[in-house]
Amino acid sequence: MGAKNMRAAAALLLLLHAAFAARQDNDTKTYEYNIVVVGDIHDDVDALYRLRDHLQRHSRRYDMLLCTGDLTSMAHEATSKGTAGAGDVPRSNAYMRRAAAVAEALAAMAPLAYFVPGALDPLPLYDAPASAAPANQARNAHEQVEEVTRGLWVAGLGGAPAPFEYKGDGSKSTKKRARVANETKSWLNGFPYDDAEFKKRQQSLRKAISNIPAGDAVLLLTHAGPDGAGTSLLAGADPDSIDDPKGIRKQPLHAGSAALHDLLAAPCVQINQ
């Protein structure tokens, strides 16, 4: 979500009821989990506490919370492999403090909380393992695979590649990627790496997922969506504006990741349904 309407836009909110089978010795039992999914917080800690109070007033209790990223609203310059200039360090420190406040608010909403960093989060979040999180903060799931309980796992991959558009009429015969012309908004750069690097960084995740027992459930938590999904296409002429998109683009922006699409199609992921 772009910077212009961050404050005005409502955060992503999904309430999920998940059932999964868990192995106990030679027996298989079905367990149920209530999960709340949020995203695009953009520094708005108060909104999280208001949401928590609303859910409590309606007697809604959740076993786990998942946050899809953009805890903060830190804009970045273009980068390909997760590098940042020295000038970003003081700014990163300030936004890391904001991210910590959001992670604490996320943890207050459910007994167990995970997040992945988004394209508008500070770079150090991409190097902070879940094990380093204080007990009162949500756990960073980026490039991690953790067993939540018997039969249920969480895997995470943060970041987002730069959006692109197809040339010509968008047919499959014109698949050459093109930099989006006349787009200067910082979030369109993608962060913290391009899709080629995104694919490289999936290898350890693929290996870890392939070692999960067949039949166990895996929740893959990401910031970017897979390329080809309708929710990863931006059709408005102004992709920052929800209320006034200023017309429709001739070719939509593809904000999803082709590498993530390949990961989801991989046998090691599909076998754990």
Order of alpha helices (4+ residues) and beta strands (2+ residues): beta-beta-alpha-beta-alpha-beta-beta-beta-beta-beta-beta-alpha-alpha-beta-beta-beta-alpha-alpha
